[in-house]
Amino acid sequence: MTTSSRPFHRLFGAIFAVSLGLVLNAEPVHSATINFDDLSGQGSLPNGYAGLDWFGWLHYDSADGPFFQPQSGSTRLYDPGNSGSDNSFSSLTDFIFGGAHFSGPASTTLRLVLYKDGNEVHSTSSVSMTGSYIFVSSGYGDLIDQVRVVASPSDQFVMDDVTIVPVPAQGLTLFAAIAFVVARYRRREFAHRVI
């Protein structure tokens, strides 16, 4: 083994050790269902609720017609029809969106549009409401940071039980650890060249 190849072996050995340690200590990733049942009354959904930013959504827990009942509990989200654009939710931290339950009269159609860094990465086909809850799956398993709900008419549906999978922090920790090891290696190599 040459002297110049030893640092590479140390670098890759360190990366392997850090990666193995993170994988062995990683907690399993579980999906989270946001059911809105801790909200009461009627009002705007606050940004930061459940770790997401919400645009155009209102929540309510009062009785309503047969097409607008909650999937679980008593609270669901709706569009008052005056937001001026499609409803959405987003996060600065990437997540995987599994889907959500929707209900509305049969005259309502909707589709889900998924974004990553401002670019559309996936869109579902239009789904017609049935008068009772249906689960609309995103059909997309990669990371995103925004979901738009495009409905027509925009104020004739409710949404409940949103399913997301947060990105585990271990992935970010692994990236930071690898960046640290590479930076340290480069600094050491630069110091040896200067001498």
Backbone as CSV, one residue per row, in Angstrom:
resi,resn,N_x,N_y,N_z,CA_x,CA_y,CA_z,C_x,C_y,C_z
1,MET,0.848,-1.166,0.000,0.000,0.000,0.000,0.897,1.233,0.000
2,THR,0.608,2.154,-0.893,1.429,3.362,-0.971,1.010,4.346,0.101
3,THR,1.918,5.243,0.410,1.641,6.238,1.433,0.488,7.146,1.023
4,SER,0.396,7.459,-0.281,-0.654,8.372,-0.730,-2.043,7.744,-0.674
5,SER,-2.159,6.410,-0.679,-3.483,5.789,-0.640,-3.993,5.602,0.785
6,ARG,-3.137,5.705,1.790,-3.578,5.519,3.176,-4.632,6.545,3.601
7,PRO,-4.450,7.818,3.261,-5.503,8.767,3.668,-6.876,8.425,3.084
8,PHE,-6.898,7.904,1.840,-8.174,7.525,1.249,-8.812,6.382,2.033
9,HIS,-8.007,5.411,2.436,-8.548,4.303,3.222,-9.065,4.793,4.570
10,ARG,-8.368,5.723,5.179,-8.828,6.280,6.449,-10.132,7.048,6.248
11,LEU,-10.188,7.830,5.170,-11.388,8.605,4.883,-12.592,7.691,4.706
12,PHE,-12.463,6.683,3.852,-13.584,5.783,3.613,-13.890,4.931,4.833
13,GLY,-12.900,4.579,5.609,-13.125,3.853,6.861,-13.923,4.699,7.834
14,ALA,-13.591,5.989,7.926,-14.321,6.885,8.827,-15.762,7.067,8.361
15,ILE,-15.950,7.233,7.060,-17.303,7.381,6.525,-18.113,6.118,6.799
16,PHE,-17.508,4.948,6.587,-18.206,3.690,6.842,-18.581,3.559,8.314
17,ALA,-17.667,3.901,9.213,-17.930,3.789,10.647,-19.072,4.711,11.076
18,VAL,-19.044,5.945,10.585,-20.112,6.890,10.929,-21.448,6.401,10.372
19,SER,-21.455,5.935,9.125,-22.685,5.454,8.501,-23.242,4.244,9.241
20,LEU,-22.375,3.307,9.581,-22.808,2.109,10.284,-23.394,2.468,11.649
21,GLY,-22.741,3.370,12.345,-23.245,3.796,13.651,-24.610,4.436,13.556
22,LEU,-24.823,5.262,12.557,-26.127,5.909,12.389,-27.214,4.918,12.014
23,VAL,-26.881,3.977,11.137,-27.865,2.986,10.722,-28.261,2.094,11.900
24,LEU,-27.287,1.675,12.692,-27.589,0.796,13.823,-28.374,1.508,14.911
25,ASN,-28.197,2.826,15.039,-28.899,3.588,16.068,-30.165,4.258,15.558
26,ALA,-30.477,4.099,14.279,-31.621,4.797,13.684,-32.929,4.235,14.222
27,GLU,-33.860,5.138,14.464,-35.199,4.733,14.850,-35.992,4.471,13.571
28,PRO,-36.930,3.536,13.614,-37.730,3.296,12.412,-38.579,4.524,12.078
29,VAL,-38.785,4.734,10.794,-39.589,5.866,10.345,-41.044,5.405,10.286
30,HIS,-41.931,6.174,10.904,-43.351,5.852,10.916,-44.120,6.989,10.262
31,SER,-45.198,6.624,9.604,-46.035,7.677,9.045,-46.829,8.331,10.168
32,ALA,-47.191,9.556,9.945,-47.986,10.305,10.916,-49.290,10.709,10.246
33,THR,-50.395,10.535,10.953,-51.690,10.962,10.451,-52.093,12.225,11.199
34,ILE,-52.298,13.277,10.457,-52.736,14.540,11.031,-54.259,14.558,10.925
35,ASN,-54.945,14.490,12.097,-56.410,14.379,12.056,-57.137,15.651,12.514
36,PHE,-56.409,16.664,12.956,-56.972,17.986,13.277,-57.930,17.974,14.467
37,ASP,-58.036,16.866,15.180,-59.028,16.758,16.240,-58.671,17.521,17.512
38,ASP,-57.468,18.072,17.585,-57.135,18.918,18.728,-57.578,20.365,18.497
39,LEU,-58.116,20.654,17.327,-58.658,21.983,17.022,-60.153,21.969,17.302
40,SER,-60.659,23.068,17.809,-62.092,23.124,18.079,-62.679,24.408,17.496
41,GLY,-63.981,24.377,17.292,-64.648,25.540,16.722,-64.348,25.680,15.247
42,GLN,-64.308,26.928,14.801,-64.040,27.221,13.395,-62.997,28.319,13.324
43,GLY,-62.079,28.219,12.375,-61.081,29.258,12.219,-60.006,28.877,11.223
44,SER,-59.066,29.788,11.036,-57.945,29.541,10.130,-57.003,28.518,10.744
45,LEU,-56.439,27.696,9.905,-55.452,26.726,10.369,-54.128,27.462,10.512
46,PRO,-53.545,27.479,11.707,-52.324,28.263,11.910,-51.109,27.650,11.209
47,ASN,-50.267,28.522,10.654,-49.008,28.040,10.092,-48.197,27.397,11.188
48,GLY,-47.514,26.336,10.848,-46.739,25.589,11.819,-47.528,24.469,12.467
49,TYR,-48.835,24.422,12.214,-49.634,23.342,12.783,-49.132,22.006,12.243
50,ALA,-48.833,21.080,13.144,-48.303,19.747,12.805,-47.007,19.850,12.003
51,GLY,-46.273,20.949,12.179,-44.990,21.105,11.490,-45.104,21.537,10.038
52,LEU,-46.290,21.942,9.612,-46.505,22.337,8.217,-47.064,23.752,8.159
53,ASP,-46.859,24.417,7.028,-47.476,25.716,6.770,-48.692,25.477,5.877
54,TRP,-49.808,26.104,6.225,-51.092,25.860,5.570,-51.569,27.134,4.895
55,PHE,-51.992,27.029,3.630,-52.480,28.190,2.899,-53.908,27.925,2.422
56,GLY,-54.831,28.810,2.805,-56.199,28.753,2.297,-57.134,27.823,3.045
57,TRP,-56.685,27.193,4.127,-57.512,26.216,4.828,-58.182,26.823,6.057
58,LEU,-59.415,26.420,6.292,-60.119,26.692,7.543,-60.498,25.349,8.151
59,HIS,-60.652,25.338,9.472,-61.094,24.107,10.141,-62.433,24.366,10.822
60,TYR,-63.203,23.304,10.992,-64.444,23.411,11.767,-64.829,22.050,12.301
61,ASP,-65.600,22.072,13.395,-66.013,20.822,14.031,-67.519,20.726,14.230
62,SER,-68.281,21.594,13.580,-69.744,21.564,13.738,-70.363,20.594,12.738
63,ALA,-71.604,20.212,13.013,-72.325,19.309,12.119,-72.570,19.997,10.783
64,ASP,-72.548,19.217,9.721,-72.746,19.769,8.386,-73.512,18.738,7.570
65,GLY,-73.789,19.056,6.322,-74.521,18.154,5.444,-73.821,16.813,5.287
66,PRO,-74.485,15.867,4.658,-73.959,14.504,4.568,-72.647,14.393,3.778
67,PHE,-72.358,15.360,2.920,-71.147,15.273,2.108,-69.897,15.778,2.830
68,PHE,-70.060,16.428,3.962,-68.945,17.127,4.589,-68.656,16.654,6.006
69,GLN,-68.885,15.397,6.290,-68.607,14.848,7.612,-67.120,14.499,7.734
70,PRO,-66.559,14.539,8.955,-65.150,14.190,9.135,-64.909,12.689,8.966
71,GLN,-63.724,12.340,8.551,-63.342,10.928,8.444,-63.168,10.334,9.836
72,SER,-62.554,11.093,10.735,-62.363,10.644,12.115,-62.571,11.836,13.037
73,GLY,-62.923,11.585,14.275,-63.124,12.673,15.218,-64.227,13.610,14.757
74,SER,-64.036,14.914,15.025,-65.086,15.864,14.650,-64.584,17.045,13.820
75,THR,-63.251,17.187,13.651,-62.725,18.357,12.949,-62.192,17.967,11.580
76,ARG,-62.450,18.817,10.600,-61.926,18.630,9.238,-61.613,19.999,8.665
77,LEU,-60.946,19.997,7.516,-60.544,21.240,6.851,-61.428,21.485,5.638
78,TYR,-61.559,22.761,5.296,-62.303,23.111,4.089,-61.743,24.401,3.503
79,ASP,-62.146,24.669,2.269,-61.777,25.891,1.565,-63.014,26.773,1.519
80,PRO,-62.930,27.994,2.069,-64.117,28.862,2.057,-64.456,29.405,0.671
81,GLY,-63.608,29.132,-0.311,-63.882,29.575,-1.670,-63.409,30.976,-1.983
82,ASN,-62.688,31.608,-1.055,-62.225,32.970,-1.316,-60.704,33.122,-1.179
83,SER,-59.979,32.015,-1.218,-58.523,32.116,-1.060,-57.843,32.644,-2.316
84,GLY,-58.523,32.621,-3.453,-57.952,33.159,-4.678,-57.053,32.184,-5.413
85,SER,-56.742,31.065,-4.803,-55.946,30.041,-5.479,-56.177,28.713,-4.782
86,ASP,-55.462,27.718,-5.228,-55.624,26.384,-4.658,-55.084,26.334,-3.237
87,ASN,-55.663,25.474,-2.441,-55.185,25.257,-1.083,-53.896,24.450,-1.145
88,SER,-53.021,24.689,-0.172,-51.766,23.942,-0.146,-51.278,23.808,1.282
89,PHE,-50.319,22.922,1.462,-49.558,22.861,2.699,-48.126,22.520,2.326
90,SER,-47.190,23.038,3.116,-45.777,22.892,2.772,-44.932,22.878,4.030
91,SER,-43.647,22.599,3.834,-42.705,22.569,4.944,-41.318,22.908,4.426
92,LEU,-40.512,23.529,5.280,-39.110,23.762,4.933,-38.324,22.459,4.995
93,THR,-38.831,21.500,5.751,-38.215,20.180,5.858,-38.948,19.224,4.931
94,ASP,-38.214,18.508,4.111,-38.830,17.581,3.168,-39.611,16.486,3.894
95,PHE,-40.637,15.984,3.225,-41.440,14.895,3.767,-41.968,14.057,2.614
96,ILE,-42.479,12.896,2.950,-43.152,12.039,1.980,-44.640,12.134,2.283
97,PHE,-45.426,12.409,1.271,-46.865,12.564,1.439,-47.561,11.301,0.974
98,GLY,-48.280,10.649,1.899,-48.981,9.425,1.549,-50.323,9.668,0.892
99,GLY,-51.046,10.675,1.375,-52.362,10.986,0.841,-53.247,11.561,1.927
100,ALA,-54.538,11.699,1.638,-55.489,12.247,2.599,-56.886,11.773,2.238
101,HIS,-57.797,11.896,3.206,-59.203,11.571,2.986,-59.951,12.837,2.564
102,PHE,-60.797,12.690,1.565,-61.591,13.803,1.048,-63.039,13.374,0.927
103,SER,-63.930,14.343,1.091,-65.352,14.087,0.892,-65.992,15.321,0.269
104,GLY,-66.994,15.079,-0.550,-67.729,16.157,-1.192,-68.786,15.571,-2.093
105,PRO,-69.667,16.408,-2.635,-70.695,15.895,-3.540,-70.072,15.363,-4.828
106,ALA,-70.808,14.507,-5.498,-70.300,13.864,-6.718,-69.942,14.858,-7.813
107,SER,-70.404,16.086,-7.720,-70.085,17.104,-8.734,-68.683,17.686,-8.541
108,THR,-67.984,17.317,-7.463,-66.651,17.864,-7.171,-65.559,16.913,-7.639
109,THR,-64.554,17.477,-8.293,-63.358,16.706,-8.658,-62.148,17.379,-8.033
110,LEU,-61.133,16.584,-7.761,-59.892,17.175,-7.266,-58.712,16.326,-7.676
111,ARG,-57.543,16.949,-7.612,-56.282,16.251,-7.845,-55.239,16.857,-6.926
112,LEU,-54.197,16.098,-6.667,-53.101,16.536,-5.811,-51.879,16.810,-6.667
113,VAL,-51.235,17.946,-6.434,-50.030,18.318,-7.169,-48.911,18.449,-6.147
114,LEU,-47.807,17.711,-6.354,-46.696,17.662,-5.409,-45.498,18.412,-5.966
115,TYR,-44.806,19.134,-5.075,-43.677,19.981,-5.473,-42.444,19.684,-4.627
116,LYS,-41.306,19.915,-5.231,-40.011,19.864,-4.537,-39.195,21.053,-5.034
117,ASP,-38.806,21.913,-4.116,-38.008,23.102,-4.440,-38.658,23.960,-5.529
118,GLY,-39.979,24.099,-5.461,-40.697,24.952,-6.403,-41.024,24.305,-7.737
119,ASN,-40.596,23.064,-7.951,-40.853,22.372,-9.213,-41.883,21.271,-9.017
120,GLU,-42.849,21.195,-9.917,-43.826,20.113,-9.854,-43.127,18.799,-10.147
121,VAL,-43.305,17.812,-9.244,-42.665,16.512,-9.425,-43.673,15.393,-9.670
122,HIS,-44.954,15.643,-9.332,-45.962,14.603,-9.524,-47.356,15.214,-9.396
123,SER,-48.295,14.624,-10.111,-49.690,15.035,-10.010,-50.557,13.789,-10.131
124,THR,-51.580,13.712,-9.296,-52.500,12.586,-9.413,-53.499,12.869,-10.533
125,SER,-54.180,11.852,-10.957,-55.290,12.030,-11.883,-56.430,12.687,-11.120
126,SER,-57.331,13.328,-11.849,-58.510,13.913,-11.206,-59.383,12.801,-10.636
127,VAL,-59.886,13.044,-9.436,-60.733,12.081,-8.740,-62.084,12.739,-8.497
128,SER,-63.161,12.038,-8.809,-64.505,12.539,-8.526,-64.907,12.122,-7.129
129,MET,-65.468,13.070,-6.391,-65.970,12.759,-5.056,-67.187,11.842,-5.185
130,THR,-67.470,11.116,-4.130,-68.549,10.120,-4.163,-69.682,10.430,-3.200
131,GLY,-69.559,11.498,-2.426,-70.559,11.788,-1.414,-70.177,11.241,-0.055
132,SER,-69.162,10.379,0.007,-68.617,9.909,1.279,-67.090,9.952,1.163
133,TYR,-66.405,9.705,2.256,-64.946,9.839,2.252,-64.277,8.836,1.340
134,ILE,-63.283,9.319,0.619,-62.392,8.452,-0.145,-60.963,8.861,0.195
135,PHE,-60.071,7.878,0.200,-58.657,8.168,0.421,-58.027,8.410,-0.947
136,VAL,-57.401,9.565,-1.098,-56.698,9.882,-2.340,-55.211,9.744,-2.050
137,SER,-54.612,8.722,-2.620,-53.192,8.463,-2.431,-52.381,9.377,-3.339
138,SER,-51.229,9.804,-2.838,-50.367,10.641,-3.680,-49.762,9.824,-4.812
139,GLY,-49.537,8.532,-4.577,-48.912,7.692,-5.598,-47.461,8.033,-5.845
140,TYR,-46.840,8.722,-4.886,-45.463,9.200,-5.063,-44.703,8.947,-3.772
141,GLY,-43.565,8.289,-3.851,-42.837,7.903,-2.650,-41.575,8.678,-2.367
142,ASP,-41.274,9.704,-3.166,-40.056,10.475,-2.951,-40.344,11.719,-2.121
143,LEU,-39.272,12.413,-1.754,-39.374,13.592,-0.917,-39.990,14.765,-1.668
144,ILE,-40.826,15.508,-0.945,-41.435,16.725,-1.473,-41.402,17.786,-0.374
145,ASP,-41.825,19.004,-0.720,-41.933,20.038,0.312,-43.240,20.831,0.219
146,GLN,-44.112,20.492,-0.759,-45.393,21.182,-0.876,-46.415,20.292,-1.568
147,VAL,-47.669,20.404,-1.102,-48.798,19.720,-1.732,-49.873,20.758,-2.018
148,ARG,-50.345,20.803,-3.254,-51.487,21.652,-3.623,-52.682,20.756,-3.881
149,VAL,-53.843,21.183,-3.395,-55.099,20.487,-3.668,-55.860,21.346,-4.677
150,VAL,-56.016,20.832,-5.881,-56.696,21.550,-6.957,-58.084,20.939,-7.095
151,ALA,-59.114,21.700,-6.719,-60.482,21.175,-6.717,-61.397,22.063,-7.544
152,SER,-62.430,21.428,-8.101,-63.440,22.174,-8.845,-64.803,21.592,-8.501
153,PRO,-65.706,22.388,-7.956,-65.508,23.726,-7.422,-64.644,23.684,-6.158
154,SER,-63.955,24.778,-5.914,-62.935,24.784,-4.859,-63.500,24.756,-3.447
155,ASP,-64.771,25.094,-3.271,-65.327,25.156,-1.917,-66.331,24.039,-1.643
156,GLN,-66.248,22.944,-2.383,-67.222,21.865,-2.222,-66.571,20.549,-1.800
157,PHE,-65.617,20.619,-0.866,-64.996,19.397,-0.343,-64.439,19.687,1.040
158,VAL,-64.209,18.619,1.784,-63.490,18.704,3.053,-62.347,17.691,3.021
159,MET,-61.330,17.968,3.825,-60.156,17.087,3.904,-59.931,16.717,5.370
160,ASP,-59.529,15.469,5.602,-59.237,14.987,6.947,-58.163,13.900,6.858
161,ASP,-57.550,13.609,7.965,-56.579,12.518,8.106,-55.508,12.530,7.015
162,VAL,-54.669,13.538,7.074,-53.542,13.695,6.144,-52.403,12.793,6.612
163,THR,-51.842,12.000,5.711,-50.768,11.072,6.063,-49.445,11.559,5.482
164,ILE,-48.477,11.787,6.374,-47.132,12.169,5.928,-46.109,11.275,6.617
165,VAL,-44.928,11.199,6.014,-43.799,10.500,6.612,-42.666,11.520,6.718
166,PRO,-42.345,11.963,7.934,-41.251,12.922,8.088,-39.918,12.280,7.724
167,VAL,-38.974,13.086,7.255,-37.638,12.587,6.944,-36.889,12.427,8.251
168,PRO,-36.295,11.254,8.483,-35.562,11.072,9.736,-34.338,11.968,9.808
169,ALA,-34.049,12.447,10.995,-32.902,13.336,11.204,-31.585,12.630,10.941
170,GLN,-31.553,11.289,10.989,-30.304,10.575,10.780,-29.722,10.853,9.403
171,GLY,-30.583,11.041,8.397,-30.077,11.332,7.062,-29.309,12.640,7.036
172,LEU,-29.829,13.651,7.728,-29.133,14.929,7.796,-27.859,14.809,8.623
173,THR,-27.914,14.028,9.693,-26.735,13.822,10.527,-25.646,13.110,9.728
174,LEU,-26.028,12.112,8.949,-25.059,11.400,8.129,-24.394,12.346,7.136
175,PHE,-25.199,13.178,6.481,-24.639,14.138,5.532,-23.649,15.072,6.221
176,ALA,-24.014,15.588,7.393,-23.127,16.495,8.135,-21.842,15.783,8.548
177,ALA,-21.960,14.529,8.984,-20.773,13.779,9.404,-19.838,13.536,8.219
178,ILE,-20.383,13.183,7.090,-19.549,12.948,5.906,-18.889,14.252,5.461
179,ALA,-19.646,15.348,5.464,-19.074,16.641,5.089,-17.934,17.019,6.035
180,PHE,-18.091,16.759,7.332,-17.041,17.054,8.306,-15.788,16.229,8.026
181,VAL,-15.962,14.933,7.775,-14.805,14.060,7.530,-14.084,14.483,6.255
182,VAL,-14.831,14.791,5.204,-14.208,15.214,3.944,-13.481,16.541,4.128
183,ALA,-14.098,17.494,4.821,-13.448,18.787,5.055,-12.168,18.614,5.867
184,ARG,-12.214,17.759,6.859,-11.015,17.517,7.682,-9.914,16.876,6.843
185,TYR,-10.285,15.917,5.997,-9.311,15.265,5.128,-8.681,16.281,4.177
186,ARG,-9.487,17.127,3.580,-8.948,18.124,2.638,-8.026,19.107,3.341
187,ARG,-8.385,19.513,4.538,-7.540,20.433,5.296,-6.185,19.781,5.589
188,ARG,-6.219,18.511,5.966,-4.990,17.785,6.271,-4.140,17.631,5.007
189,GLU,-4.777,17.283,3.895,-4.042,17.134,2.631,-3.427,18.461,2.202
190,PHE,-4.170,19.554,2.352,-3.659,20.874,1.992,-2.470,21.230,2.869
191,ALA,-2.538,20.928,4.150,-1.421,21.223,5.055,-0.180,20.444,4.672
192,HIS,-0.330,19.175,4.239,0.816,18.375,3.824,1.429,18.899,2.546
193,ARG,0.644,19.420,1.645,1.172,19.941,0.389,1.926,21.240,0.593
194,VAL,1.447,22.053,1.522,2.075,23.349,1.768,3.456,23.160,2.384
195,ILE,3.614,22.160,3.233,4.885,21.955,3.939,5.960,21.458,3.032
